[in-house]
Amino acid sequence: MTEDYKPTDNAIAERVNGILKTEVIYRERRFKNIQEASERIASFIGFYNEKRPHASIGMKVPSKVHTENSKQLRMW
């Protein structure tokens, strides 16, 4: 994700990658094939954006915050 491989260069992307690994990849058995892995990861991305509350945006879901017109309170 970063040119010189420092996680602090793109902390938000690194955080999302970490969440994906801990909540999906490390918890499940090995995927049968790339298709199964792609489908499971795509499903998690939908959950992450549509249903999973985020502490950094006031326990709201990203899709709702994205469509709000008011000023957002960022907690990071």
N, C-alpha and C positions, 0 to 999 in steps of 0.2 A: 503494500500500500504506500510505502514511502521510498524515496530515492536512496537514502542511506540507511534504511532499515532501523530507524529509531522509532519506537512506538509513540513517543511523545510528539512526533511531527504531525501525526494525524490521530489524535487521541479518540475522537468520536468514532471513526471507522474501526479503530482497534478495539474499542469497547463493544461495538456491535458484533465484530468477529468473535470476541471472547464469549459473549452471551450466546451466540449461535453454537459455539463449540460446547459450552457447559450445559445448555438446556436441550440440545438436540443430539449433536454428534457423539459426545462422550457417553450419553445415557442409553443409546440404542445399540443394538447388535450391528454387526457389519451390514452394510447395504449389499443387496444381491448384485446390483449393477449401477452404472452411472444414471440410468433412467430413474431408478428408485431413489437414489440420492438426490437427484434434481427435483423430483416431485416432493420429497419430504422437506427439503430446504425451502422450496417455493411455498409450501404450506405454512412453514414456520414464519416466513417473511410476511405472509398475510396476517397471521396471528399477531406478530410483533407490531405491525402497523395499525391493525384494526381492533384488537381486543386486549393487548397487554398494556396495563397502566405503567407509566414511566415516572419515577420519582423526580427526575430532573425537569419535568414539565408539569409539576403539581398533580401527579397521579392521574393525568389524562392520557388518552391514547393519541399517538402521533397523527392519525388521519383526522381526528377532530381538531387538534391544535392547528394543523395545516390549513384548515378551512375557516378558522376563526379570524375575524377582522380586527379584534382588539389587540392591544400590546400584550405580548407574552412574558410571563414571569419565568425566567430561566434560573434554575436552582443549582447551577454548576459554576 
